[in-house]
Amino acid sequence: MSRAHLPVRAVAVVVPAHDEQDLIGPCLDALAVSVDAAPRGLVVVVSVVLDRCTDATAEVVRDTVRRRFRPGRVATVVNGAPRTVGELRTLGLHDGLRRVGDVPGDQVWLLSTDADTRVPPTWVRDHLRYADGGADAVVGVVDLDGFHALPTDVQCRYTALVDAGTTADTHTHAYAANLGVRADAFVAAGGFPVVAAGEEHALLAGLRAAGRPITTPLDLCVHTSARTRGRAAGGLADLLRDLAGAEPG
């Protein structure tokens, strides 16, 4: 077996959160189920990056972690300076890499999700299935909670956009709420690029340019909010709001 295909021995998850007191609890509840279902012997750490929170996000995180996770599994990283969401993700993943210790980078899988997202019970296992199959990055898809509450024209425009980038068994989309990357590839790329928006697209472009194998499966799906007022400029919420203001096609 080549070194690039050695089984993953450790996983580090990042969850950035800016004033997410209403959604971070369900996010961590779902993540706890997936972590508990991870293969026996796998080292798993979670870093929640608290970004300039002014609400009760920190308290909800503390209480949920105490209820749902093994002691020492989750750490919080407090950020008090203006940073792009990509920088926040990198900050959390570097914390996770430090905490997994001396596991070689090609055997560490980094996972990114969002505070308004609920991952399925098999999320960690599903990512590892593709990672151990040789992928250096795995880009899953999202389903929108509350999608059918959006105006009909927005639903149609969003569905057309998704369908345009989807084939029978793969897709061309990128969601930082459902993204995995091998640690050595991530470090070699310098982490998430410092861009105002689309940090996941920028990271993947760099990985492709470096010849890293990327898998884009349709069967790896998370549930994320269909809100139109999000926390990160240029994110999914902004896209939905832009679609609401688009002229009819």
N, C-alpha and C positions, 0 to 999 in steps of 0.2 A: 504493500500500500504506500502510495506516495505521501510525502509529508503534508501536502496540501489537503489530503483526504483523511488525515487522522481524525478519529472521532472527537467531537467537542467534549471537553471536560468541565467547562465552566461557562456560565451565562451571566451577563450583566445587563440589567434593564434600566432605562432612564424614563422618567415621567416628569416633564416640566409642568409647573402649575403656577398660574398667575390669577389670584382671586377666583378660585374654583371650589369654594366651600360646598356648593350644591351638587357637584358632579365627581369630585375626587374620591368620595367614599365608595360609591358604586364601582368606580374605576379600580380602586385597590382591592375591593372585595372580589371582583372578577379575576384580577391578576393573582390574588392569593390562591384561588382554585387552580389556576393554570400552573402556578409554581408547585403546588402540592402534588400535581399530577406529573411533574417532570420525572425523568428516569432516576432511579435510586443511585446515589453516589455522585450525582451531578452537583457541582457547586453553583448556587444561584444567589445573586445579590441584586438588590433594587435600590436605585438612587432617585429620590424625589427632589427635584430642584424647585425650591420655593422662591419664586421671582417677585420680589417687592410686594408681597402680599399685604393687603390692608384689611382683609376680612378674616374669617375664622378658618381659612384653609389649613394653616399649621395645626390647629387644634383637631380638626377632623382627621388629618393625616396621623397625628399622634394616637388618637383614639382607635382608628381603624387598624393601624399597625399593631397596637397592643392586643386587639381582639383576634386578628386574622393571621399574623405572621409569627414565625419562630423568632425568638430574641436574636438580634444581631443581623437579621436578614435584610432589613430596610434601614437606610440612612437618609437623612435629609441634608441637602446642601442649600444654604441660604445665600441668595444673590441680592445685593442691594444696589447694584449699578445698572444703568441702561445697557442691555445686551440684546443682540438678535436672538431669535429662538434657536438658530443653529448653534450659536455659542453656548446657549443654556444646555442644549443636548450634549454637546461636547464636554462641557463642565461635568455633567452628571456621569457620562460614560468614562471619563478619566477617573472619577471617584470610584466607579465600579471596577475598573481595571486595577486600581491600587488595592482594592479590597479582595480581589480574587487571588492575589499573591503572585507566585512565580510560575503559574501555568503558562506555557508558551502561547504566543499571540495567535498562532494558527489553530489553536485548540480552544479558543475563547470566542463565544458568539455574543455579539452586542445587539440588544433589542431596543427599539424605540417605539413608544406609544404616547398617547396624549391623555390629559386629565379628564377630557369629556368622552373618553372611549372605554368600551368594555370588550375585553378580549375573550375568546371562547376558552373552555376548559383545556382544549388540546393545543392552545397557541404555542407554548414553548416546545412541546413535542413535535408539532408540525414544522416549525422552523428548523429544528434539529434534523428532521428527516431530510430536508433539502440541503442543509449544511453538510451533513455527513455523506450526502450524495455528490458533493464536490462543488456546490455553489459557494461563492465568496460574498454574495449579497442575495437576499430574498426580498422581493417586493410584493406584499399581499394587496388585497383589495379591501374596501369598506362598504358596509351597508349603513344607510342613514336612519337613525332613530327619529321618528317624527316626519319622515319624508312625505307621507300622504297628507300631512297638515299644511305643507307648502302650497302656494297657488298652483293651479293646474299647469299654467304656462311654464312656471319654473321647473316643475316635475318633468315636463316634456323636454325642455332644453337640457336639463341635467342628464336625463336618460340618453338623449341623442349624443351628448358629449362623451358619456361613458361608453356607449355602444361603438362610437367611432374609433375608440382605442382598444377594442376587445375582439379577439378572434375566438375560435372554438375552445382553445385551451390555454390561452395566454392573454396578456394585456400590455399596454404601453403607459399606464398611469403610474404615479408615485405618490405614496402617502406616508408621511413620517409617523403616522399613528399605527402603521403596520409594516415596519421595516427592520430587517436584520442584516448584519454585516459582520464578516470575520474580523477579529480585532487587528490582526497584522495588516490587513488591507485598509482598515480605517485609519490606523496610525500612519501608514505610508502615505495616505491621501491628505494627512494633516487635519483629520477630523472633518466636521461639517464646514464647508466654506462659509466665510462671513459675508452673507448676502442679506438684503433686506427681506426677501421672501423666496420661497422655493428652495430651501436648503437641501431637501431630499433630492430634488432634480439635479442640483449642482454637485452633490456628493456622487450620485450615480454616474453623472457625466465623467467625472474624474476617474471613477473605477473602470468605466468602459474604456476610457482612453488608455488606462494602464493594462488593459487586456484581462481584467478580472471577470470570471464567469458570473453572470447575474441571472437569476431565475425569477419569473414573474407569473406565479401560479394563480389560478382563479379559485382554488379550493381553500385558500388561506384567507379568511375574512374576519374582520372585527366590526363592531357596531360603534358608530360615532355620532355625535350630535348633528342634527340638521339645523342648528341655530344659524342665524344670519348676523349675529353680533358676537364675534369671537374675540380671542385674546391676542392673536398674532396677526399682524398686517400681512395681507397677501395669502392668507390661509383659506381653508375650505369655506369658512363662514363668509369671507369676502367674495369668493366665487359665487356662492348662492345668492348673495345680495346683488352682485353684478348681473347675474342671470335674471333676477327679478326686474332689473332696470333695463334689460336689453330690449331692443326693438324687435317686433315679431319678424321671424325669418320668412 
